[in-house]
Amino acid sequence: MKTYKLAGVALIFAVLAGAVEARELKLQLANPQPENVNAGLAVEYAFPNDVKSLRDAYVALGVGAEPGKPLVGLSYLSSDDEPNALTSSQETKVAGRINGFIRFDEPGLYTLEVYSNDGLELRIGGLEVAKVDEKRGCDPIGAVDVRIKAAGWYELEGLYWQRKGGSCLIMEWSKDGAELEEVPASAYGFK
């Protein structure tokens, strides 16, 4: 009887280990690797009368996107001194399309955590790493593990919207189980 119980426990652990491994995303290196990148991330803005979803943001940007001041990275939290959403000219009713690259200097397993207020869809290396489509405070979306097979630049694409009442967009990372820290601005680039 003990053998069956041990075998059952081993099976449960194997299934759980497989489930954890299944959530590990394997990002694709940008091909070709960009040369002469500018520091930061490119961003375009639209300012719809109302924005409540990623779909609203997508439509607004399709109708009237305007180039914005590049993002220094993904470390934005509005305050009394800097109330505008990201680098836009408004505090509220902002839609943004973000494009560029993120550089991983070493292969390994990285954990990414993104905070947003309000909605965000973020893709890195061709895969979705964060998505939330609701009005919310500056809260984490949920950590995701990504496998980096080779050092280099990985394409980054984001769709962001902010409706009213404060804004944030922050990304943290850690390598091989270390403590999360904000991704440094030097890790981002755009063409």
C-alpha positions in Angstrom: 0.0 0.0 0.0 2.8 2.4 0.8 4.4 1.9 -2.6 1.1 3.0 -4.3 0.9 6.1 -2.1 4.5 7.0 -2.8 4.0 6.5 -6.5 0.9 8.7 -6.4 2.8 11.4 -4.6 5.6 11.2 -7.1 3.1 11.4 -9.9 1.5 14.5 -8.4 4.9 16.2 -8.1 5.8 15.3 -11.7 2.5 16.8 -12.9 3.1 19.9 -10.9 6.6 20.2 -12.2 5.4 19.9 -15.7 2.8 22.6 -15.1 5.4 24.9 -13.8 7.6 24.2 -16.8 4.7 24.7 -19.2 4.3 28.3 -17.9 8.0 29.1 -18.7 8.0 31.1 -22.0 10.8 30.7 -24.5 11.4 34.1 -26.0 12.7 34.5 -29.6 15.8 36.7 -30.1 15.2 39.6 -32.5 16.4 38.5 -36.0 18.2 40.4 -37.3 19.7 41.9 -34.2 19.2 45.7 -34.3 22.3 47.9 -34.6 22.7 51.5 -33.5 19.7 51.5 -31.2 18.5 54.7 -29.4 18.1 54.6 -25.7 14.5 54.1 -24.4 11.4 52.9 -26.2 9.3 54.5 -28.9 5.8 55.5 -28.1 2.7 56.8 -29.9 -0.3 58.4 -28.2 -3.9 59.0 -28.9 -6.3 60.8 -26.6 -9.8 59.4 -27.0 -12.9 60.9 -25.4 -13.2 57.7 -23.4 -11.1 54.6 -23.1 -12.1 51.5 -21.2 -10.4 48.6 -22.9 -7.5 47.5 -25.0 -9.8 47.5 -28.0 -10.7 51.2 -27.4 -7.0 52.0 -27.2 -6.3 50.0 -30.4 -9.1 51.8 -32.3 -8.0 55.3 -31.0 -4.4 54.7 -32.0 -5.5 53.5 -35.4 -7.6 56.7 -36.0 -5.1 59.3 -34.7 -1.7 58.2 -33.2 0.8 60.9 -32.6 4.5 60.3 -31.9 5.4 60.9 -28.3 8.5 61.7 -26.3 10.4 58.3 -26.1 10.0 56.4 -22.8 13.2 56.2 -20.8 12.3 52.7 -19.9 9.3 51.1 -18.1 9.5 52.9 -14.8 6.6 55.4 -14.6 4.5 56.3 -11.6 2.4 59.5 -11.7 2.7 61.9 -8.8 1.6 65.4 -7.9 4.8 66.7 -9.5 4.5 64.6 -12.6 0.8 63.7 -13.1 0.8 62.8 -16.8 0.5 59.3 -18.0 4.0 58.1 -19.1 5.5 60.8 -21.3 2.1 62.0 -22.7 0.7 65.5 -22.3 -2.4 64.3 -20.4 -3.2 62.7 -17.0 -6.3 60.8 -18.2 -7.9 59.3 -21.3 -4.6 58.2 -22.8 -3.8 55.3 -25.2 -0.2 54.4 -26.0 1.5 52.0 -28.4 5.0 51.1 -27.2 7.7 49.6 -29.5 11.4 48.8 -29.2 13.7 46.2 -27.7 14.8 44.8 -24.3 18.3 43.5 -23.9 19.1 40.4 -21.9 22.9 40.3 -21.3 23.0 36.6 -20.2 21.1 33.4 -21.0 19.1 32.0 -18.1 15.7 31.9 -16.5 14.3 35.3 -15.8 11.2 36.3 -13.9 9.3 39.3 -15.1 6.7 41.3 -13.2 4.8 44.2 -14.6 2.6 46.8 -12.8 0.1 48.9 -14.6 -2.7 51.4 -14.1 -4.9 50.8 -16.1 -4.8 48.3 -19.0 -1.8 46.8 -20.7 -0.9 44.1 -23.2 2.9 43.5 -23.3 4.7 41.1 -25.7 8.4 40.3 -25.6 10.2 38.1 -28.1 6.9 37.3 -29.8 5.1 36.1 -26.7 2.6 37.8 -24.3 4.2 38.3 -20.9 1.5 40.6 -19.4 -2.1 41.4 -20.0 -4.8 43.1 -18.1 -7.8 44.9 -19.5 -9.6 46.7 -16.7 -9.5 49.9 -14.7 -7.3 49.3 -11.7 -4.7 50.7 -9.3 -1.0 50.3 -9.8 -1.0 46.6 -9.1 1.1 43.7 -10.3 -0.3 41.7 -13.3 1.4 38.4 -12.3 4.9 37.2 -12.5 6.0 35.1 -15.6 9.1 33.1 -16.1 10.9 33.5 -19.4 13.8 31.4 -20.8 16.5 33.3 -22.5 18.6 31.0 -24.6 21.0 33.7 -26.0 22.1 37.1 -24.9 20.9 40.0 -27.1 18.0 42.2 -28.1 14.4 40.9 -27.9 11.5 42.8 -29.6 9.1 44.5 -27.1 5.6 45.7 -28.1 3.0 47.2 -25.8 -0.5 48.5 -25.9 -1.4 50.7 -22.9 -4.4 52.6 -21.8 -5.1 54.9 -18.8 -8.6 56.2 -18.1 -8.6 58.3 -14.9 -7.1 58.7 -11.5 -3.3 58.1 -11.5 -1.1 56.0 -13.8 1.8 53.7 -13.7 3.8 51.3 -15.9 6.7 49.5 -14.2 8.6 46.3 -15.2 10.8 44.4 -12.8 13.0 41.4 -13.5 15.2 38.8 -11.7 17.6 36.2 -13.0 17.7 32.6 -11.7 15.5 33.2 -8.6 17.2 36.4 -7.3 15.1 39.2 -5.8 13.0 41.3 -8.3 14.4 44.8 -9.2 13.3 47.4 -11.7 14.7 46.8 -15.2 17.3 49.5 -15.8 16.7 52.1 -18.4 19.9 50.9 -20.2 18.2 47.6 -21.1 15.8 49.3 -23.5 16.3 50.5 -27.0 14.5 51.4 -30.2 15.1 52.1 -33.9 
